Amino acid sequence: MKTDCGLRKPANSLAHRLRRLFHLGADDGNALVEMALVLPVFLAFVTGIGSFAIALGNQITLIQATGSGGQYLQQLRNGTTDPCKDTITAIENAAPNLAPGSINLTLTMGGNAPVTGASCSGKQTQLVEGETVTVATTYPCTLSVYGVKFANSCQLSAQVTEYEY
């Protein structure tokens, strides 16, 4: 195509043709570019909130389960030969969404040295009426977003003290 002065008009570019086809102005792609830049950061932020919410939910579950384990231990003072096993079973039953093998238990019965582990057979003699029993638990947590860990050694913990009646 020639103009009045005999020069050729430059051919329309592909971008110009697409803009004309879709009736787009020169600035109509800005929102798409902005969305492409902001969306990944926003999604990472929302995922971080979700990860923190899961850890907080696990903490609340661990606190409630530890309290249930302490109350259960208080009630079965004379009916157990392995207070650690019975207490950890009660805690695991009260916290079904926590991995049972990952809950660590420490019992302090009647002011004696703390007993750690899932079994303490023969320690039922330390359950004395009128004395305190402290049940402490720990549970590992992971605070990560898309594989990036924000806390290398996140440890949830709960503790309750009950009196033996």
Secondary structure, 3 states (H helix, E strand, C coil): CECCCCCECCCCCHHHHHHHHHCCCCCCCHHHHHHHHHHHHHHHHHHHHHHHHHHHHHHHHHHHHHHHHHHHHHHCCCCCCCHHHHHHHHHHHHCCCCCHHHCEEEEEECCCCCEECCCCCCHHHHCCCCCEEEEEEEEEEEEEECCEEEEEEEEEEEEEEEECC
